[in-house]
Amino acid sequence: MAQTRSTLAIIGAGVMGETVLSGLLRAGWTADQIVATDRRPERQVELREKYGIEMLENADAAGAADTVIFVVKPQDMRDLLTEISTKLRPGALVVSLAAGVDTAAIENQLPEGTPVVRVMPNTPAQVDEGMAAISAGISADESHLARATAILSATGRVVTVPERYQDAVTAISGSGPAYLFFVVESMIEAGVHLGLPRDTATELVVQTMLGSAKLLRETGEHPTVLRERVTSPGGTTAAAIRELENHKVRAAFLTAMEAARDRSRELADAARDQPEPDRSRR
């Protein structure tokens, strides 16, 4: 696609920034199309040697690209925007992976009309199985969403949602890997408790989760249908499900995800309540 032959800057090449970078290179981008930044000199050397990309200062990187991806902590966003706002190319697309920072907060510090796309990624992007939800700011159109989708598709799947859903997305897919790792951890510990060697229990649980996810995706059937096929009346699975229901595991998941959504809202409010930067230089 034409948009994948533009130039791109990754501001903040930590774990997720490197995940995007490596995914793009595997997807066919070339090192001379991408620049990146990181505040740590040793990290700059590492990424330059590993990928052959140019490492720049934030302002220089922002001015060098048609698409600028922010992969920074929410509390660092205001200072970053103050630093780079006058350096952006006219019409450059800004893609933000900063959790809890809404597009309006970013647009407010950038030149009027700058297109902004907000993203909630998740960690399985590190193995090209990520789930990213993207939302358009007021000046971003379908072409900007298509460009962001093309970029993020290098590390997994992408869906477009209205921005008002981003807190729910954070609770479901953004934090979701941690819930599943928690379940895996619990099942492995149960296997050990039942007498299995830890490595055997781990292999059984991990492959069961992987296979179940693949079955769910490839059949397209409702999870209730698939669960019922495993649950014979009066059988072992029915006994286990009864215990999960008795312990209100389903309700606990709902409560946990509501708590994650509420915390996402709190963090967003805190980011908006930070002092305004000095704009006298703009």
C-alpha positions as CSV (number, residue, x, y, z in Angstrom):
1,M,0.0,0.0,0.0
2,A,1.2,3.5,-0.7
3,Q,1.0,4.5,2.9
4,T,3.6,1.9,3.9
5,R,6.2,3.6,1.8
6,S,6.1,6.9,3.8
7,T,8.6,7.7,6.5
8,L,8.0,6.9,10.2
9,A,9.3,8.0,13.5
10,I,8.9,6.0,16.8
11,I,9.2,8.4,19.7
12,G,10.2,6.2,22.7
13,A,11.7,2.9,21.5
14,G,11.1,0.9,24.7
15,V,9.6,-2.6,24.7
16,M,6.4,-1.6,22.8
17,G,8.3,0.8,20.6
18,E,10.7,-1.9,19.6
19,T,7.8,-4.3,19.0
20,V,6.3,-1.9,16.4
21,L,9.8,-1.4,14.9
22,S,10.6,-5.0,14.5
23,G,7.2,-5.9,13.2
24,L,7.4,-3.2,10.5
25,L,10.8,-4.5,9.4
26,R,9.5,-8.0,9.2
27,A,6.5,-6.7,7.2
28,G,8.7,-5.2,4.5
29,W,9.6,-1.8,5.7
30,T,13.3,-0.9,5.3
31,A,15.6,0.6,7.9
32,D,16.0,3.8,6.0
33,Q,12.2,4.5,6.3
34,I,12.2,4.5,10.1
35,V,13.9,6.6,12.7
36,A,13.5,6.3,16.5
37,T,14.3,7.9,19.7
38,D,15.2,6.8,23.2
39,R,16.6,8.9,26.1
40,R,19.2,6.2,27.1
41,P,22.4,6.4,25.1
42,E,23.1,2.7,25.5
43,R,19.6,1.9,24.2
44,Q,20.3,4.1,21.2
45,V,23.4,2.1,20.4
46,E,21.6,-1.2,20.9
47,L,18.8,-0.4,18.5
48,R,21.1,1.2,15.9
49,E,23.3,-1.9,15.8
50,K,20.4,-4.4,16.0
51,Y,18.2,-2.9,13.3
52,G,20.4,-0.4,11.3
53,I,18.0,2.5,11.9
54,E,18.9,6.1,12.6
55,M,18.4,7.2,16.2
56,L,17.6,10.9,16.7
57,E,16.5,13.4,19.3
58,N,12.7,13.7,19.7
59,A,12.3,17.0,17.8
60,D,14.5,15.9,14.9
61,A,12.7,12.6,14.6
62,A,9.3,14.3,14.7
63,G,10.3,16.6,11.9
64,A,11.7,13.8,9.7
65,A,8.6,11.6,9.3
66,D,5.1,11.6,7.7
67,T,3.9,9.4,10.6
68,V,5.0,10.0,14.2
69,I,4.3,7.3,16.7
70,F,4.3,8.2,20.4
71,V,5.2,5.3,22.7
72,V,5.7,7.1,25.9
73,K,4.4,7.1,29.5
74,P,1.2,9.2,29.9
75,Q,2.9,11.5,32.4
76,D,5.6,12.3,29.8
77,M,3.2,13.3,27.1
78,R,2.8,17.0,27.8
79,D,6.5,17.7,27.9
80,L,7.0,15.6,24.7
81,L,4.3,17.6,22.9
82,T,5.8,20.9,24.0
83,E,9.1,19.7,22.6
84,I,8.0,18.5,19.2
85,S,4.9,20.5,18.4
86,T,6.6,23.1,16.2
87,K,8.8,20.5,14.5
88,L,6.0,18.3,13.0
89,R,5.7,18.3,9.2
90,P,2.5,19.9,7.9
91,G,-0.1,17.1,7.6
92,A,2.0,14.6,9.6
93,L,-0.1,11.9,11.2
94,V,0.4,11.4,15.0
95,V,-0.3,7.9,16.3
96,S,-0.4,7.7,20.1
97,L,0.1,4.5,22.1
98,A,0.1,6.4,25.4
99,A,-2.5,4.7,27.7
100,G,-5.2,7.0,29.0
101,V,-4.3,10.1,26.9
102,D,-7.2,11.1,24.7
103,T,-6.9,12.6,21.3
104,A,-8.3,16.0,22.4
105,A,-5.4,16.3,25.0
106,I,-2.9,15.7,22.2
107,E,-4.6,17.9,19.7
108,N,-4.7,20.7,22.1
109,Q,-0.9,20.9,22.1
110,L,-0.3,20.4,18.4
111,P,-0.8,22.7,15.4
112,E,-4.5,23.1,14.5
113,G,-5.7,20.3,12.2
114,T,-3.0,17.8,13.1
115,P,-4.5,14.3,12.6
116,V,-4.3,12.1,15.7
117,V,-5.1,8.4,16.1
118,R,-5.2,6.9,19.5
119,V,-4.2,3.2,20.0
120,M,-4.6,0.7,22.8
121,P,-2.2,-2.2,21.9
122,N,-1.4,-5.2,24.0
123,T,1.8,-7.3,24.7
124,P,1.1,-10.3,22.4
125,A,2.2,-7.8,19.6
126,Q,5.7,-9.0,20.6
127,V,4.9,-12.3,18.8
128,D,2.8,-10.7,16.0
129,E,-0.4,-11.7,17.7
130,G,-1.4,-8.4,19.2
131,M,-4.8,-6.8,19.4
132,A,-4.9,-3.1,18.8
133,A,-8.0,-0.8,19.0
134,I,-7.7,2.5,17.3
135,S,-9.8,5.7,17.4
136,A,-9.7,8.8,15.3
137,G,-9.3,12.3,16.6
138,I,-11.3,15.2,15.3
139,S,-8.9,15.9,12.3
140,A,-8.2,12.2,11.4
141,D,-10.1,10.8,8.5
142,E,-10.4,7.3,6.9
143,S,-7.1,7.6,5.2
144,H,-5.3,8.3,8.5
145,L,-7.1,5.3,10.1
146,A,-6.1,3.2,7.1
147,R,-2.4,4.2,7.6
148,A,-2.5,3.5,11.3
149,T,-4.1,0.1,10.6
150,A,-1.5,-0.8,8.0
151,I,1.3,0.0,10.6
152,L,-0.2,-1.8,13.5
153,S,-1.2,-4.8,11.4
154,A,2.5,-5.7,11.2
155,T,2.1,-6.9,14.8
156,G,-1.4,-8.4,14.9
157,R,-5.0,-7.5,14.4
158,V,-6.6,-4.0,14.4
159,V,-10.1,-2.8,15.1
160,T,-11.5,0.7,14.9
161,V,-13.7,1.9,17.8
162,P,-15.2,5.2,18.8
163,E,-12.9,6.8,21.3
164,R,-15.5,6.6,24.1
165,Y,-14.9,2.8,24.2
166,Q,-11.1,3.1,24.8
167,D,-11.4,2.6,28.6
168,A,-13.4,-0.6,28.0
169,V,-10.8,-1.7,25.4
170,T,-8.1,-1.1,28.0
171,A,-9.9,-3.3,30.5
172,I,-10.5,-6.1,28.0
173,S,-7.6,-6.5,25.6
174,G,-5.1,-4.0,27.0
175,S,-5.0,-5.6,30.4
176,G,-6.4,-8.9,29.1
177,P,-3.1,-10.8,28.7
178,A,-2.5,-10.4,32.5
179,Y,-5.8,-12.1,33.3
180,L,-5.0,-15.0,31.0
181,F,-1.5,-15.3,32.5
182,F,-3.2,-15.3,35.9
183,V,-5.5,-18.2,34.8
184,V,-2.5,-20.1,33.3
185,E,-0.5,-19.6,36.5
186,S,-3.4,-20.8,38.6
187,M,-3.9,-23.9,36.5
188,I,-0.2,-24.8,36.5
189,E,-0.2,-24.5,40.3
190,A,-3.3,-26.7,40.5
191,G,-1.5,-29.3,38.3
192,V,1.5,-29.3,40.6
193,H,-0.9,-29.7,43.6
194,L,-2.5,-32.7,41.9
195,G,0.9,-34.3,41.6
196,L,2.2,-33.4,38.1
197,P,5.7,-32.2,37.5
198,R,5.8,-28.5,37.0
199,D,7.2,-28.7,33.4
200,T,4.5,-31.2,32.5
201,A,1.7,-29.1,34.0
202,T,3.1,-26.0,32.2
203,E,3.1,-27.9,28.8
204,L,-0.4,-29.2,29.4
205,V,-1.9,-25.8,30.3
206,V,-0.1,-23.6,27.7
207,Q,-0.9,-25.9,24.8
208,T,-4.5,-26.3,26.0
209,M,-4.9,-22.5,26.1
210,L,-3.3,-22.1,22.7
211,G,-5.4,-24.8,21.1
212,S,-8.6,-23.5,22.7
213,A,-8.0,-20.0,21.4
214,K,-7.3,-21.4,17.9
215,L,-10.4,-23.5,18.0
216,L,-12.5,-20.6,19.1
217,R,-11.2,-18.4,16.3
218,E,-11.1,-20.9,13.5
219,T,-14.6,-22.4,14.1
220,G,-16.2,-19.1,14.8
221,E,-18.6,-20.8,17.2
222,H,-19.8,-19.1,20.4
223,P,-17.6,-20.0,23.5
224,T,-20.7,-21.3,25.3
225,V,-21.2,-23.9,22.5
226,L,-17.6,-25.0,22.7
227,R,-17.7,-25.2,26.5
228,E,-20.9,-27.2,26.5
229,R,-19.3,-29.7,24.1
230,V,-16.6,-30.4,26.7
231,T,-19.0,-30.5,29.6
232,S,-20.7,-33.9,29.7
233,P,-23.6,-34.1,32.2
234,G,-22.4,-35.4,35.5
235,G,-18.8,-35.5,34.3
236,T,-15.5,-34.2,35.4
237,T,-15.8,-30.9,33.6
238,A,-19.3,-30.3,35.0
239,A,-17.9,-30.8,38.5
240,A,-15.2,-28.2,37.9
241,I,-17.5,-25.7,36.3
242,R,-19.9,-26.0,39.2
243,E,-17.0,-25.1,41.6
244,L,-16.1,-22.1,39.5
245,E,-19.7,-20.9,39.5
246,N,-20.0,-21.5,43.3
247,H,-16.9,-19.2,43.7
248,K,-18.5,-16.6,41.4
249,V,-15.6,-16.6,39.0
250,R,-17.7,-15.2,36.2
251,A,-18.9,-12.3,38.4
252,A,-15.3,-11.8,39.6
253,F,-14.1,-11.3,36.0
254,L,-16.8,-8.7,35.4
255,T,-15.9,-6.8,38.6
256,A,-12.2,-7.0,37.8
257,M,-12.8,-5.5,34.3
258,E,-15.0,-2.8,35.6
259,A,-12.2,-1.9,38.1
260,A,-9.7,-1.8,35.2
261,R,-12.0,0.4,33.2
262,D,-12.5,2.8,36.1
263,R,-8.8,3.0,36.7
264,S,-8.3,3.8,33.1
265,R,-10.7,6.7,33.4
266,E,-8.9,7.9,36.6
267,L,-5.5,7.9,34.8
268,A,-7.0,9.8,31.9
269,D,-8.5,12.4,34.2
270,A,-5.1,12.7,36.0
271,A,-3.3,13.3,32.7
272,R,-5.8,16.0,31.7
273,D,-5.4,17.7,35.1
274,Q,-1.6,18.1,34.8
275,P,-0.5,21.8,34.6
276,E,-0.5,23.3,31.1
277,P,2.9,23.6,29.5
278,D,4.5,27.0,28.7
279,R,3.4,27.8,25.2
280,S,5.2,31.1,24.8
281,R,7.6,29.6,22.3
282,R,4.9,28.5,19.9
